[in-house]
Amino acid sequence: MQIQSAFAAGVQGLQAAQSGLTQATVDVAQASVSPASPTSTDTSSAVASVSSPDTTSALVSAMASERQGEASVNVLQRASDTLGSIIDIEV
């Protein structure tokens, strides 16, 4: 069983947060570009509302990605502090 280092976990978390934030911003951009007025047929407006991303859920996802990034930075900071403490003790 291999245990992942704190630095690797922090970097992986930052990458996941960046990916999630990128997807959320794309969803918000697509929602703002999609037509707001209903079309002439009910079926096409229903299909458009299903296929277009929801702005609220995209913004919530962006906030969650921001929190994930902050947590990952905290992990990296704690790992750095711990490593610094170990080096100080051994020197």
C-alpha positions as CSV (number, residue, x, y, z in Angstrom):
1,M,0.0,0.0,0.0
2,Q,1.5,3.3,-1.1
3,I,0.7,6.4,0.9
4,Q,0.5,9.7,-1.1
5,S,2.6,12.6,0.2
6,A,0.9,15.7,1.4
7,F,2.5,17.8,-1.3
8,A,1.2,15.5,-4.0
9,A,-2.3,15.5,-2.5
10,G,-2.2,19.3,-2.3
11,V,-1.2,19.7,-5.9
12,Q,-3.7,17.1,-7.0
13,G,-6.4,19.1,-5.2
14,L,-5.3,22.3,-6.8
15,Q,-5.5,20.7,-10.2
16,A,-9.0,19.4,-9.5
17,A,-10.1,22.8,-8.3
18,Q,-8.8,24.5,-11.4
19,S,-10.5,21.9,-13.6
20,G,-13.8,22.4,-11.7
21,L,-13.6,26.1,-11.9
22,T,-12.9,26.0,-15.6
23,Q,-15.9,23.8,-16.2
24,A,-18.1,26.1,-14.1
25,T,-17.0,29.2,-16.0
26,V,-17.7,27.5,-19.3
27,D,-21.2,26.6,-18.0
28,V,-21.9,30.1,-16.9
29,A,-20.7,31.4,-20.3
30,Q,-23.0,29.0,-22.1
31,A,-25.9,29.9,-20.0
32,S,-25.5,33.6,-20.7
33,V,-25.2,33.0,-24.4
34,S,-28.2,30.7,-24.7
35,P,-31.5,32.4,-25.7
36,A,-33.7,33.6,-22.8
37,S,-36.9,33.9,-24.8
38,P,-38.9,30.8,-25.5
39,T,-39.1,29.5,-29.1
40,S,-42.2,29.0,-31.1
41,T,-42.7,25.3,-30.2
42,D,-42.9,23.9,-26.7
43,T,-40.7,20.9,-27.4
44,S,-37.7,22.9,-28.7
45,S,-37.8,25.2,-25.6
46,A,-38.0,22.1,-23.4
47,V,-35.0,20.6,-25.2
48,A,-33.1,23.9,-24.9
49,S,-33.7,24.2,-21.2
50,V,-32.5,20.7,-20.6
51,S,-29.3,21.0,-22.7
52,S,-28.3,24.5,-21.4
53,P,-26.5,24.6,-18.1
54,D,-28.1,26.1,-15.1
55,T,-26.4,29.4,-14.0
56,T,-27.1,28.9,-10.3
57,S,-25.7,25.4,-10.2
58,A,-22.7,26.5,-12.2
59,L,-22.0,29.4,-9.8
60,V,-22.4,27.0,-6.8
61,S,-19.9,24.6,-8.5
62,A,-17.5,27.5,-9.0
63,M,-17.7,28.4,-5.3
64,A,-17.1,24.8,-4.3
65,S,-14.1,24.7,-6.6
66,E,-12.8,27.8,-4.9
67,R,-13.2,26.2,-1.5
68,Q,-11.4,23.1,-2.7
69,G,-8.5,25.2,-4.0
70,E,-8.3,27.0,-0.6
71,A,-8.3,23.7,1.2
72,S,-5.5,22.4,-1.1
73,V,-3.4,25.5,-0.5
74,N,-3.9,24.9,3.3
75,V,-2.7,21.3,2.9
76,L,0.4,22.5,1.0
77,Q,1.1,25.1,3.7
78,R,0.8,22.6,6.5
79,A,3.0,20.1,4.7
80,S,5.6,22.8,4.2
81,D,5.4,23.9,7.8
82,T,5.8,20.3,9.0
83,L,8.7,19.7,6.7
84,G,10.3,22.9,7.9
85,S,9.8,21.8,11.6
86,I,11.4,18.4,10.9
87,I,14.4,20.0,9.2
88,D,14.8,22.5,12.1
89,I,14.7,19.6,14.6
90,E,17.3,17.5,12.7
91,V,19.8,20.3,12.2
